[in-house]
Amino acid sequence: MPTTSWYSWTSQQSFDEWHNPVVEALNLPRIGNNAATGQPDPTAQLTTAYTVVTEVASNDWRAPVEQHIASDFPSGLGVPSESPPFPDDF
């Protein structure tokens, strides 16, 4: 299983500038797979993003990134961070 770490960007725009080339390199969007069979399912929702960013503060946007993706796409990658606080942590 891939190792995943959290990274932080200073804005949604800086995250998007890193994320968009990743999405393009991974040939997204693409059709999803059936969870039961693992086979492509054209009726399933498309996978359109590599990861999802969470706004923690106005200058703190965090997303989980697998280590191999971080290594392959270092340009514009945010700085390592902790996972964002979850609603119960506030």
N, C-alpha and C positions, 0 to 999 in steps of 0.2 A: 504494500500500500504506500502511495507517495507521501512524503513528509510535507506538511503544510505549515506555513508560518504567517503571522499577520504583519501587514505593512501599512504605513500611514503616509498620506499625501496631504499637501497643504490646501488643496482645493479639489472640487469635482473636476474642473478643467485639467488639472495636472494628472489626476487619475485617468481621465479619458484619453489624454495624450499618450499615456503608457498603454492603456487597455486596448485602444482601437487597433494598433498594429498586431497585438496578440490575437484578437478576434479574427483579423484578416489572415494571419499565418495559420490559424487553426481551421480555416475554411468554414467559419460560422457565418450565417446560420446553417444548421443541418437538422435533419429529422431525428427525432428521439428514438429510443429503443423501448420495446415492450418490456416492462419490469419482470414479468413472469418468464418470458422466453429469451430475452436478450436480443431478439431480432429487431431490425429496423421496423418502425411502425409509422407509416405515412400519416396516420390519423392522430398521432401524438403531437404535443406541442413542440415547436421548433426550439432547439437550443440556440440562443442568440447572443449569449454573453459567456465569457470565460469565468468571471467571478462577479460578485455583487459588492459594491462599495456601501459603507454605512457612514453617515455623517454623525460624528461624535461631538464636534464643536465646529464653529465657523471655519477654523483652520486645521481641522483634524478629520480626515476622511480615511477610513480603514477598510481593508479587504484581505481575505485569506488568499494566499498564493502558494501553489505547490513549488517545491524547491527546484525542480527541473525547469519550470516556467521562469522562475526568478533568474536562474542561471542563463537561460536562453534569451531572455529579454531584459537585460540589466539597465538599458537606457531609459531613464525616466521612472524607474522603479522607486517606490517610496522607501522610507526608512523602516527598519524592523521596529515593531511595536507589540504591545500586548493586545489581546482580543478586546474589542470594545465592551464597555459595561452593558449588561443586559438590563431590561426594564426593572427587574427586581433589585438590581444593584444601585439604583438611584436613590 
